[in-house]
Amino acid sequence: MAHPLYDVKVKKIDGTATTLGEYEGKVLLVVNVASKCGLTPQYDGLEKLYENYNRRGLEVLGFPANEFLAQEPGDNAEIAQFCRMNFGVKFPMFEKIVVKGEGQHPLYKHLTSAITKGQNKPGEDFDAKMAKYGANPDSKEIRWNFEKFLVNRKGEVVARFMPNVEPMDDLVVSAAETQLK
């Protein structure tokens, strides 16, 4: 029986309707992204991770969101062009969704319920930095752009990484490699 995560309906950035069932049997790194954020250069690392591990079964899935200081103001066509032109993004991108609060997409309800707190970069406390923007460290909600969720081949959320953990950081890479074995 397929995991409920695979029933989640999404739309690709070109508007094509699909479900996450399209990626069943793959390891997924699901990331909420934004084009006008200080963390936007993480697109480079996400693309590198995708290029390095896609043949082994890793899919990086980008979900634009505008919940954090309106840092993803563009429409889907503008976002797709920005990602392609500035970062050469080839990994799957999806339509802009709501990742926290009222109207939260079912995908993010599932992800944030599965693992309520992300791993920080060693020696850093991202929650302390985000407190000045009103982020509640005890909340299971997404803290900021570029928070990452790792999903195993069975559709189970196995790790969550705070936005300050770069895609090519050993925390992410080693967790992905473990799931790809």
C-alpha angles and dihedrals in degrees: 000000000000120000114255090242088072091060093061110118117225137163124229115235089262090058097257110148117229141140131239085254084087086074098043111143093025130105108246132205105194115196134179105221139191134191100214101045130112086239094054092106085072085084085080092057093044090053092046091050089049093049093047098047110022093095088056092053107274119137121190109206118196120203114186114217134179102201098109115073090317091284094155102052099149130095121249095269091051092048092050092050092046092052094046097044100041103033107015090237113192098161116102115282125193138202119284111275140177111260101181141022127009112008094019110176115249090242091061093043087057096044097046092046093051095055116012101190130042129222115256128220105266111270094017134095108204092182090061090054092047095049089084087063092051098261112157110224091206094053121101089216124116108276101205146327117312098031107155134214123193116210122191127226090270093058096256120138104237104169142016124199127198118238092257090065106092117224092245093046113124090245091064098035095049092046091050092047090051091054093045093057 
